[in-house]
């Protein structure tokens, strides 16, 4: 299956958040050569499906410039270099929502879009979350935290309110894991 040899790699863009690579490949059997473009990030990412003791899921609403609108999301973000995914989940939950939880459970990970991106996206579940009042979003983030009854989350997906594919996948990992 791994029949492609990398002949050359050029970084077309190299920033702290994303790198755009152009690689020249040669097929080992046919000798055919082709260029392949993809994105990579120095950081993996993590999302948290956080559930309150009264059955609400913490969702965020924030502006996403590439789609030029405010979207519904889970608390999520890039992990710091060498950060453990569970610690990244804990940090992102509190930074973006002002909530914390004592227990985080891994629901797995995924490649967000392996044809274009090389990073992993980890998903965690946090139960019985409690507010701390310690919001600490990144300086470019304006985030609103909204408590949504778990019974309405599927409807948010069906109605097109939640449109990010990795967030939808994270929610379904949670629903599958919990049987809800």
Secondary structure, 3 states (H helix, E strand, C coil): CCCEEEEEEEEEEECCCCEEEEEEEEECCCCCEEEEEEEECCCCEEEEEEECCCCEEEEEEEEEHHHCEEEEEEEEEECCCCCCHHHHHHHHHHHHHCEECCCEEEEEEECCCCCCECCCEEEEEEECCEECCCCCCCCCCCEEEEEEEHHHHHHHHHCCCCCCHHHHHHHHHHHHHHCC
